[in-house]
Amino acid sequence: MRITEKEVRYVAGLANLTLSDAEVTRLRGDLDGILKHFDQLNRADTDGVEPMAQVLFESGETATLRDDMVIPPIGNVAAVANAPQTGAGYFKVPKVIER
């Protein structure tokens, strides 16, 4: 396996997750499998394939996107009008991240 237990624990720490040893082992295998799929994609021959800017490129009348319309923003006062708590024109929310 190319992914080490230390790397799995490092990523879990970044995500603020506490993992058991069994979870680390399972995720190590899962992440390694993902990297194997990327290796397969990297081996695919893409010579002569033009890059695409978007899926609907040159789609003409079959495009299902709406026309852009300029509308004024709703403003701070209207945005926080129904908020349970506000302060200085912003939403107030309880702290949810602790370390």
C-alpha positions, 0 to 999 in steps of 0.5 A: 500500500502506498498510503501510510497509517500516519498519512491517514491519521494526519488527514483525519486530524485535519478533518477533526475526526477520531478514528479507531485502528480498524477504521484507519486500516479500512480507510488506508485500503480505500484511499489506496484503491482510489489512487490505483484508479487515478493511475489507470486514468493517467495511463489512458491515451489522450493524444489527439483529444481536444480539451473541453471548455464545457459540456455544452460547448457549441450546442446552439439551440439545444443549450438549456441554460437561462439567459443572464439577468442583472438583478440588484442584491438584496442588501444586508438589512433584508438578508438578516431580517429573519435571522434569530440573532444578528450583530453589526449587520451580520448573522450570529451563530454559536461556535461549533468547532472546538479543539 
